[in-house]
Amino acid sequence: MRPRILTFSPKNTAVHDMHLDALCMYADGSECDVVKGNNGFRILLDFFAGKKKPNFLFVQSTGLINVLILPLAKLLRIKVVYYLHEPTPLLRKIKENPFFKALIWHTVQCLDCLASDHVLVSRPILVKQAQSALLVSARKLSLAPLLMPKVSGAAADKPFRVTYLGRPDERRYLQQFIDSSQLITDLGFRPTILTGNPADLKKSFPEIPSTVEVFDKPNFSEELKAQVLAETLCLWNPKRGEIAQSGVTADAVRFGLAILLTDKDPAYTGLIEQGIAVDFYRSQGDGFKNIAAIDPLMVSDAAKKVFSEQHGGSAFVSSYLPLFLVGQPAKLAGDA
């Protein structure tokens, strides 16, 4: 019998929808059926409206509503597969967020993991963090790359942007990006910021020079992101330290773009070897002149194979499909 998978995200955002769309895309034609469920409380309709009860509930993120939905799925004998993006310790959450928000977030994550049959994380280091920070049982944990849909549409013939993508975060050298905007402009490129957090951007950087083109749309659409990245030669994503989220680096691979990285990014070594990443500190020392030497066609070709293995069809077959077919992860936490 083909397993039936119902997907769910407590958050109604373009990013979470994108990841669920990717799961549906790569499962199409496989030995399982994936149904994209409603977000929020409307998921209850999907539990009871269909003729066939789902075998699995795939939960994409953390949210307060999970405290109701996940136990209900267990009560209905639906196995819960929970994708854990940021298994950070409570003290780190408190350091980076308001106290009560951090406490609630951490508590909900612990309850989510407790109610789940399988907990997926993207990298080996997160396996250990989930065990230590959230006390997740090793038998529940497995590795599964973050799935992303293929890009439709072609890139610009002559990409002209150097783009900072995502939430404003000084751990990613955003101030230096802004300070370097005239230098980047003099090289013939347009410094660009695309963020879904306009209030945070304005609060942290109230005066951004006119040399920087800013797209600050709350929960910006995938269409806008695709438009901006189609015109981008290189993404700016250097990190001062460990940051759990790696979506920007994944987007570089997905869109076939070069990316500025430091060795704090877990994908650094592999993408440097593939000719996709550019070392930030070396580029900085060169006045970012080496950006002009990037060959977008070579980078795009190199990124296609990496994308399939890490975020596309091959990743689904190796890391997700065995879990849904036989109820066991392809890579156990103990193998990480």
C-alpha positions as a Markdown table, in Angstrom:
| # | Residue | x | y | z |
|---|---|---|---|---|
| 1 | Met | 0.0 | 0.0 | 0.0 |
| 2 | Arg | 1.3 | 3.4 | -1.0 |
| 3 | Pro | 1.9 | 5.6 | 2.1 |
| 4 | Arg | -0.1 | 8.8 | 2.3 |
| 5 | Ile | 1.7 | 11.9 | 3.6 |
| 6 | Leu | -0.1 | 15.0 | 4.7 |
| 7 | Thr | 2.1 | 18.1 | 5.0 |
| 8 | Phe | 1.6 | 20.9 | 7.5 |
| 9 | Ser | 3.2 | 24.2 | 8.5 |
| 10 | Pro | 2.0 | 26.2 | 11.5 |
| 11 | Lys | 3.4 | 29.2 | 9.8 |
| 12 | Asn | 1.8 | 30.6 | 6.7 |
| 13 | Thr | 4.8 | 32.0 | 5.0 |
| 14 | Ala | 6.2 | 31.8 | 1.4 |
| 15 | Val | 9.4 | 30.1 | 2.7 |
| 16 | His | 7.6 | 27.3 | 4.5 |
| 17 | Asp | 5.2 | 26.8 | 1.6 |
| 18 | Met | 8.2 | 26.6 | -0.7 |
| 19 | His | 9.7 | 23.7 | 1.3 |
| 20 | Leu | 6.4 | 21.8 | 1.4 |
| 21 | Asp | 6.0 | 22.4 | -2.4 |
| 22 | Ala | 9.4 | 20.8 | -2.9 |
| 23 | Leu | 8.4 | 17.7 | -0.9 |
| 24 | Cys | 5.3 | 17.3 | -3.1 |
| 25 | Met | 7.4 | 17.9 | -6.3 |
| 26 | Tyr | 10.0 | 15.3 | -5.6 |
| 27 | Ala | 7.5 | 12.7 | -4.3 |
| 28 | Asp | 5.5 | 13.0 | -7.5 |
| 29 | Gly | 6.1 | 9.7 | -9.3 |
| 30 | Ser | 7.6 | 8.0 | -6.3 |
| 31 | Glu | 6.1 | 5.2 | -4.3 |
| 32 | Cys | 4.2 | 7.5 | -1.9 |
| 33 | Asp | 1.5 | 10.1 | -2.2 |
| 34 | Val | 2.0 | 13.5 | -0.7 |
| 35 | Val | -1.0 | 15.9 | -0.1 |
| 36 | Lys | -0.2 | 19.5 | 0.8 |
| 37 | Gly | -2.3 | 20.3 | 3.8 |
| 38 | Asn | -3.7 | 23.6 | 5.1 |
| 39 | Asn | -1.8 | 25.9 | 7.4 |
| 40 | Gly | -2.9 | 26.7 | 10.9 |
| 41 | Phe | -6.1 | 25.3 | 12.4 |
| 42 | Arg | -7.4 | 24.4 | 8.9 |
| 43 | Ile | -5.2 | 21.3 | 9.0 |
| 44 | Leu | -8.0 | 19.8 | 11.1 |
| 45 | Leu | -10.1 | 19.7 | 7.9 |
| 46 | Asp | -7.5 | 17.6 | 6.2 |
| 47 | Phe | -7.4 | 15.1 | 9.0 |
| 48 | Phe | -11.1 | 14.3 | 8.7 |
| 49 | Ala | -12.2 | 15.4 | 5.2 |
| 50 | Gly | -10.4 | 12.8 | 3.1 |
| 51 | Lys | -11.6 | 9.3 | 2.5 |
| 52 | Lys | -8.2 | 7.9 | 3.4 |
| 53 | Lys | -6.5 | 8.7 | 6.7 |
| 54 | Pro | -2.9 | 9.9 | 6.1 |
| 55 | Asn | -0.1 | 7.5 | 7.3 |
| 56 | Phe | 2.2 | 10.4 | 8.1 |
| 57 | Leu | 2.0 | 14.1 | 9.1 |
| 58 | Phe | 5.1 | 16.0 | 7.9 |
| 59 | Val | 5.5 | 19.1 | 10.0 |
| 60 | Gln | 7.7 | 21.8 | 8.6 |
| 61 | Ser | 8.3 | 24.1 | 11.5 |
| 62 | Thr | 7.8 | 25.1 | 15.1 |
| 63 | Gly | 4.6 | 26.8 | 16.2 |
| 64 | Leu | 2.2 | 27.1 | 19.1 |
| 65 | Ile | -0.5 | 25.3 | 17.3 |
| 66 | Asn | 1.7 | 22.2 | 17.1 |
| 67 | Val | 1.0 | 21.6 | 20.8 |
| 68 | Leu | -2.6 | 20.7 | 19.7 |
| 69 | Ile | -2.0 | 19.3 | 16.2 |
| 70 | Leu | 0.8 | 16.8 | 16.9 |
| 71 | Pro | -0.9 | 15.0 | 19.9 |
| 72 | Leu | -4.1 | 14.9 | 17.8 |
| 73 | Ala | -2.2 | 13.2 | 15.0 |
| 74 | Lys | -0.8 | 10.7 | 17.5 |
| 75 | Leu | -4.3 | 10.0 | 18.8 |
| 76 | Leu | -5.5 | 9.3 | 15.3 |
| 77 | Arg | -2.5 | 6.9 | 14.8 |
| 78 | Ile | -0.8 | 9.1 | 12.3 |
| 79 | Lys | 3.0 | 9.1 | 12.5 |
| 80 | Val | 4.5 | 12.5 | 12.9 |
| 81 | Val | 7.7 | 13.5 | 11.0 |
| 82 | Tyr | 8.9 | 16.8 | 12.4 |
| 83 | Tyr | 11.6 | 18.9 | 10.6 |
| 84 | Leu | 13.6 | 20.7 | 13.3 |
| 85 | His | 15.4 | 23.7 | 11.8 |
| 86 | Glu | 17.1 | 25.3 | 14.8 |
| 87 | Pro | 17.7 | 23.0 | 17.8 |
| 88 | Thr | 19.5 | 25.7 | 19.8 |
| 89 | Pro | 19.9 | 25.6 | 23.5 |
| 90 | Leu | 17.6 | 27.7 | 25.7 |
| 91 | Leu | 20.4 | 30.0 | 26.9 |
| 92 | Arg | 21.3 | 30.9 | 23.3 |
| 93 | Lys | 17.6 | 31.5 | 22.5 |
| 94 | Ile | 17.4 | 33.9 | 25.5 |
| 95 | Lys | 20.6 | 35.6 | 24.4 |
| 96 | Glu | 19.2 | 36.3 | 20.9 |
| 97 | Asn | 15.5 | 36.9 | 21.6 |
| 98 | Pro | 13.2 | 38.4 | 24.3 |
| 99 | Phe | 13.2 | 36.2 | 27.4 |
| 100 | Phe | 9.5 | 35.0 | 27.3 |
| 101 | Lys | 9.6 | 34.5 | 23.5 |
| 102 | Ala | 12.7 | 32.3 | 23.9 |
| 103 | Leu | 11.2 | 30.3 | 26.8 |
| 104 | Ile | 7.9 | 29.6 | 24.9 |
| 105 | Trp | 9.8 | 28.8 | 21.7 |
| 106 | His | 12.1 | 26.3 | 23.5 |
| 107 | Thr | 9.2 | 24.7 | 25.4 |
| 108 | Val | 7.2 | 24.2 | 22.2 |
| 109 | Gln | 10.2 | 22.7 | 20.4 |
| 110 | Cys | 10.6 | 20.2 | 23.3 |
| 111 | Leu | 7.0 | 19.3 | 23.2 |
| 112 | Asp | 7.1 | 18.9 | 19.4 |
| 113 | Cys | 10.0 | 16.5 | 19.6 |
| 114 | Leu | 8.4 | 14.6 | 22.4 |
| 115 | Ala | 5.2 | 14.1 | 20.3 |
| 116 | Ser | 7.0 | 13.2 | 17.0 |
| 117 | Asp | 7.9 | 9.7 | 15.8 |
| 118 | His | 10.8 | 11.0 | 13.7 |
| 119 | Val | 12.8 | 14.2 | 14.0 |
| 120 | Leu | 14.7 | 15.4 | 11.0 |
| 121 | Val | 17.7 | 17.8 | 11.1 |
| 122 | Ser | 19.8 | 19.0 | 8.2 |
| 123 | Arg | 23.4 | 18.5 | 9.5 |
| 124 | Pro | 25.3 | 16.1 | 11.7 |
| 125 | Ile | 26.2 | 18.8 | 14.2 |
| 126 | Leu | 22.5 | 19.5 | 14.7 |
| 127 | Val | 21.9 | 15.8 | 15.7 |
| 128 | Lys | 24.1 | 16.4 | 18.8 |
| 129 | Gln | 22.5 | 19.8 | 19.5 |
| 130 | Ala | 19.0 | 18.3 | 19.3 |
| 131 | Gln | 20.0 | 15.6 | 21.8 |
| 132 | Ser | 21.7 | 17.9 | 24.2 |
| 133 | Ala | 19.5 | 21.0 | 23.9 |
| 134 | Leu | 16.1 | 19.4 | 23.5 |
| 135 | Leu | 16.7 | 15.9 | 24.9 |
| 136 | Val | 15.6 | 14.2 | 21.6 |
| 137 | Ser | 16.0 | 10.5 | 21.7 |
| 138 | Ala | 18.7 | 9.2 | 19.3 |
| 139 | Arg | 16.3 | 6.6 | 17.9 |
| 140 | Lys | 14.0 | 9.4 | 16.6 |
| 141 | Leu | 16.7 | 11.5 | 14.9 |
| 142 | Ser | 17.9 | 11.3 | 11.3 |
| 143 | Leu | 19.6 | 13.5 | 8.7 |
| 144 | Ala | 17.6 | 15.0 | 5.9 |
| 145 | Pro | 18.7 | 17.9 | 3.7 |
| 146 | Leu | 16.3 | 20.8 | 3.4 |
| 147 | Leu | 14.3 | 20.3 | 0.2 |
| 148 | Met | 13.9 | 23.2 | -2.2 |
| 149 | Pro | 12.0 | 23.2 | -5.5 |
| 150 | Lys | 13.7 | 23.6 | -8.8 |
| 151 | Val | 14.0 | 27.1 | -10.2 |
| 152 | Ser | 11.8 | 27.9 | -13.2 |
| 153 | Gly | 12.9 | 30.6 | -15.6 |
| 154 | Ala | 16.3 | 31.7 | -16.9 |
| 155 | Ala | 18.9 | 34.0 | -15.3 |
| 156 | Ala | 19.7 | 37.4 | -16.8 |
| 157 | Asp | 22.2 | 37.4 | -19.6 |
| 158 | Lys | 24.4 | 39.7 | -17.6 |
| 159 | Pro | 23.6 | 39.5 | -13.9 |
| 160 | Phe | 24.5 | 42.8 | -12.2 |
| 161 | Arg | 23.5 | 42.5 | -8.6 |
| 162 | Val | 25.5 | 41.6 | -5.5 |
| 163 | Thr | 22.7 | 40.7 | -3.1 |
| 164 | Tyr | 22.2 | 40.4 | 0.7 |
| 165 | Leu | 19.2 | 38.1 | 1.1 |
| 166 | Gly | 17.2 | 37.5 | 4.3 |
| 167 | Arg | 16.8 | 38.9 | 7.7 |
| 168 | Pro | 19.0 | 41.8 | 8.8 |
| 169 | Asp | 21.8 | 40.2 | 10.9 |
| 170 | Glu | 25.1 | 41.7 | 11.8 |
| 171 | Arg | 26.5 | 38.2 | 12.3 |
| 172 | Arg | 26.5 | 38.2 | 8.4 |
| 173 | Tyr | 28.5 | 41.4 | 8.1 |
| 174 | Leu | 25.5 | 43.5 | 6.9 |
| 175 | Gln | 27.1 | 46.7 | 8.1 |
| 176 | Gln | 30.2 | 46.0 | 6.1 |
| 177 | Phe | 27.9 | 45.2 | 3.1 |
| 178 | Ile | 26.4 | 48.6 | 3.4 |
| 179 | Asp | 29.7 | 50.3 | 4.0 |
| 180 | Ser | 31.2 | 48.6 | 0.9 |
| 181 | Ser | 28.3 | 49.6 | -1.3 |
| 182 | Gln | 30.2 | 52.4 | -3.1 |
| 183 | Leu | 33.1 | 50.0 | -3.7 |
| 184 | Ile | 30.8 | 47.4 | -5.2 |
| 185 | Thr | 29.1 | 50.0 | -7.3 |
| 186 | Asp | 32.4 | 51.2 | -8.7 |
| 187 | Leu | 33.1 | 47.6 | -9.8 |
| 188 | Gly | 30.0 | 47.8 | -12.0 |
| 189 | Phe | 27.5 | 46.0 | -9.7 |
| 190 | Arg | 24.4 | 47.1 | -7.9 |
| 191 | Pro | 24.4 | 46.3 | -4.1 |
| 192 | Thr | 21.0 | 45.0 | -3.3 |
| 193 | Ile | 19.1 | 44.0 | -0.1 |
| 194 | Leu | 16.1 | 41.7 | -0.2 |
| 195 | Thr | 14.5 | 41.2 | 3.2 |
| 196 | Gly | 11.2 | 40.2 | 4.6 |
| 197 | Asn | 11.9 | 42.1 | 7.8 |
| 198 | Pro | 11.6 | 45.8 | 6.9 |
| 199 | Ala | 11.1 | 47.0 | 10.5 |
| 200 | Asp | 14.2 | 45.3 | 11.7 |
| 201 | Leu | 16.2 | 46.7 | 8.8 |
| 202 | Lys | 15.0 | 50.2 | 9.5 |
| 203 | Lys | 15.7 | 49.9 | 13.2 |
| 204 | Ser | 19.2 | 48.5 | 12.8 |
| 205 | Phe | 20.2 | 50.6 | 9.8 |
| 206 | Pro | 18.1 | 53.8 | 9.6 |
| 207 | Glu | 20.2 | 55.4 | 6.9 |
| 208 | Ile | 21.1 | 53.2 | 3.9 |
| 209 | Pro | 23.0 | 55.0 | 1.1 |
| 210 | Ser | 21.2 | 55.4 | -2.2 |
| 211 | Thr | 23.9 | 53.1 | -3.8 |
| 212 | Val | 22.0 | 50.2 | -2.2 |
| 213 | Glu | 18.7 | 49.1 | -3.8 |
| 214 | Val | 16.4 | 47.8 | -1.1 |
| 215 | Phe | 13.5 | 45.4 | -1.5 |
| 216 | Asp | 11.9 | 45.2 | 1.9 |
| 217 | Lys | 8.6 | 43.4 | 1.7 |
| 218 | Pro | 7.1 | 41.6 | 4.7 |
| 219 | Asn | 7.0 | 37.9 | 3.9 |
| 220 | Phe | 8.1 | 38.6 | 0.3 |
| 221 | Ser | 6.9 | 36.3 | -2.4 |
| 222 | Glu | 8.9 | 33.6 | -4.2 |
| 223 | Glu | 8.3 | 35.5 | -7.4 |
| 224 | Leu | 10.0 | 38.6 | -6.1 |
| 225 | Lys | 13.0 | 36.5 | -4.8 |
| 226 | Ala | 13.2 | 34.8 | -8.2 |
| 227 | Gln | 13.2 | 38.1 | -10.0 |
| 228 | Val | 16.0 | 39.6 | -7.9 |
| 229 | Leu | 18.1 | 36.5 | -7.8 |
| 230 | Ala | 17.8 | 36.0 | -11.6 |
| 231 | Glu | 19.6 | 39.4 | -11.8 |
| 232 | Thr | 22.2 | 38.5 | -9.2 |
| 233 | Leu | 25.8 | 37.4 | -9.8 |
| 234 | Cys | 26.8 | 36.8 | -6.2 |
| 235 | Leu | 25.1 | 36.4 | -2.9 |
| 236 | Trp | 26.6 | 38.0 | 0.2 |
| 237 | Asn | 26.5 | 35.5 | 3.1 |
| 238 | Pro | 29.7 | 35.6 | 5.2 |
| 239 | Lys | 29.2 | 34.6 | 8.9 |
| 240 | Arg | 31.1 | 35.7 | 12.0 |
| 241 | Gly | 30.0 | 32.6 | 13.9 |
| 242 | Glu | 27.7 | 29.6 | 13.8 |
| 243 | Ile | 24.2 | 30.4 | 12.6 |
| 244 | Ala | 21.7 | 27.5 | 12.5 |
| 245 | Gln | 19.8 | 28.7 | 9.4 |
| 246 | Ser | 21.5 | 28.0 | 6.1 |
| 247 | Gly | 18.7 | 28.9 | 3.7 |
| 248 | Val | 20.7 | 31.7 | 1.9 |
| 249 | Thr | 23.5 | 29.3 | 1.1 |
| 250 | Ala | 21.0 | 26.7 | -0.2 |
| 251 | Asp | 19.3 | 29.4 | -2.3 |
| 252 | Ala | 22.7 | 30.2 | -3.9 |
| 253 | Val | 23.0 | 26.5 | -5.0 |
| 254 | Arg | 19.4 | 26.4 | -6.1 |
| 255 | Phe | 19.6 | 29.5 | -8.2 |
| 256 | Gly | 23.1 | 28.7 | -9.5 |
| 257 | Leu | 24.8 | 31.7 | -8.0 |
| 258 | Ala | 28.2 | 32.4 | -6.6 |
| 259 | Ile | 28.3 | 33.1 | -2.9 |
| 260 | Leu | 30.6 | 34.9 | -0.5 |
| 261 | Leu | 31.2 | 32.6 | 2.5 |
| 262 | Thr | 33.5 | 32.2 | 5.5 |
| 263 | Asp | 34.5 | 28.9 | 7.0 |
| 264 | Lys | 31.8 | 29.3 | 9.6 |
| 265 | Asp | 29.3 | 28.1 | 7.0 |
| 266 | Pro | 29.1 | 24.2 | 7.0 |
| 267 | Ala | 28.9 | 24.2 | 3.2 |
| 268 | Tyr | 32.0 | 26.3 | 2.9 |
| 269 | Thr | 34.6 | 23.6 | 2.0 |
| 270 | Gly | 32.4 | 21.7 | -0.5 |
| 271 | Leu | 31.2 | 24.8 | -2.3 |
| 272 | Ile | 34.7 | 26.3 | -2.5 |
| 273 | Glu | 35.9 | 23.0 | -4.1 |
| 274 | Gln | 33.0 | 23.1 | -6.5 |
| 275 | Gly | 33.8 | 26.6 | -7.6 |
| 276 | Ile | 30.5 | 28.0 | -6.3 |
| 277 | Ala | 31.7 | 29.8 | -3.2 |
| 278 | Val | 34.2 | 32.6 | -2.9 |
| 279 | Asp | 36.1 | 33.1 | 0.3 |
| 280 | Phe | 34.9 | 36.3 | 1.9 |
| 281 | Tyr | 38.2 | 37.4 | 3.6 |
| 282 | Arg | 40.2 | 36.9 | 0.4 |
| 283 | Ser | 37.7 | 38.8 | -1.6 |
| 284 | Gln | 37.6 | 41.6 | 1.1 |
| 285 | Gly | 41.4 | 41.8 | 0.9 |
| 286 | Asp | 41.1 | 42.1 | -2.9 |
| 287 | Gly | 38.6 | 45.0 | -2.6 |
| 288 | Phe | 36.0 | 42.5 | -3.9 |
| 289 | Lys | 37.5 | 42.8 | -7.4 |
| 290 | Asn | 37.4 | 39.0 | -7.8 |
| 291 | Ile | 33.6 | 39.2 | -8.0 |
| 292 | Ala | 34.0 | 40.6 | -11.5 |
| 293 | Ala | 35.9 | 37.5 | -12.5 |
| 294 | Ile | 33.0 | 35.1 | -11.6 |
| 295 | Asp | 31.8 | 33.1 | -14.6 |
| 296 | Pro | 28.0 | 32.7 | -14.0 |
| 297 | Leu | 27.7 | 29.9 | -16.5 |
| 298 | Met | 30.4 | 27.8 | -14.9 |
| 299 | Val | 28.9 | 28.4 | -11.4 |
| 300 | Ser | 25.4 | 27.5 | -12.6 |
| 301 | Asp | 26.6 | 24.2 | -14.2 |
| 302 | Ala | 28.5 | 23.3 | -11.0 |
| 303 | Ala | 25.5 | 24.1 | -8.8 |
| 304 | Lys | 23.0 | 21.8 | -10.7 |
| 305 | Lys | 24.5 | 18.6 | -9.5 |
| 306 | Val | 25.1 | 19.9 | -6.0 |
| 307 | Phe | 21.5 | 21.1 | -5.8 |
| 308 | Ser | 20.1 | 17.7 | -6.7 |
| 309 | Glu | 22.2 | 15.9 | -4.2 |
| 310 | Gln | 21.7 | 18.3 | -1.3 |
| 311 | His | 18.2 | 19.9 | -1.9 |
| 312 | Gly | 16.5 | 18.2 | -4.9 |
| 313 | Gly | 15.4 | 14.9 | -6.3 |
| 314 | Ser | 18.4 | 12.9 | -5.2 |
| 315 | Ala | 18.1 | 14.2 | -1.6 |
| 316 | Phe | 14.5 | 13.1 | -1.5 |
| 317 | Val | 15.2 | 9.6 | -2.7 |
| 318 | Ser | 18.2 | 9.1 | -0.4 |
| 319 | Ser | 17.0 | 10.7 | 2.8 |
| 320 | Tyr | 13.1 | 11.0 | 2.7 |
| 321 | Leu | 11.7 | 8.1 | 0.7 |
| 322 | Pro | 13.1 | 5.3 | 2.9 |
| 323 | Leu | 11.6 | 6.9 | 5.9 |
| 324 | Phe | 8.1 | 7.0 | 4.4 |
| 325 | Leu | 8.3 | 3.6 | 2.8 |
| 326 | Val | 9.6 | 1.5 | 5.7 |
| 327 | Gly | 9.4 | 3.9 | 8.6 |
| 328 | Gln | 13.1 | 4.0 | 9.1 |
| 329 | Pro | 15.4 | 7.0 | 8.3 |
| 330 | Ala | 18.1 | 6.5 | 5.6 |
| 331 | Lys | 20.8 | 7.9 | 7.9 |
| 332 | Leu | 20.4 | 7.3 | 11.6 |
| 333 | Ala | 21.6 | 9.7 | 14.1 |
| 334 | Gly | 24.2 | 7.2 | 15.4 |
| 335 | Asp | 25.7 | 7.2 | 11.9 |
| 336 | Ala | 26.3 | 10.9 | 11.8 |
